[in-house]
Amino acid sequence: MSAENIETPCIGVCTMDDNTGFCLGCYRSLEEIQNWWDMSDEQRAQVMAQLDQRMQDNVQF
C-alpha cells in the first residue's frame, strides 16, 4: 500500500492555533503538516485517528 492512499485532510484554512499548536482547518500540528508527504499510510492513519478528538477538544461554546 502506497502512502498516497490516505489523502491530506487539508481544507485550505491554514491558520495555526497558538494555544493548541494545531491548524484550525485540519487539526494537524505543524510537524504533521510538514511531514505528511513523507509519512507511511500507517503514520497517516494514526494522525487521522486523532483529528476528530482534537476538533472536539477545540470547540468553544
Secondary structure as GFF3:
##gff-version 3
##sequence-region A 1 61
A	DSSP	three_ten_helix	3	5	.	.	.	ID=ss1
A	DSSP	alpha_helix	30	35	.	.	.	ID=ss2
A	DSSP	three_ten_helix	36	38	.	.	.	ID=ss3
A	DSSP	alpha_helix	41	58	.	.	.	ID=ss4
###
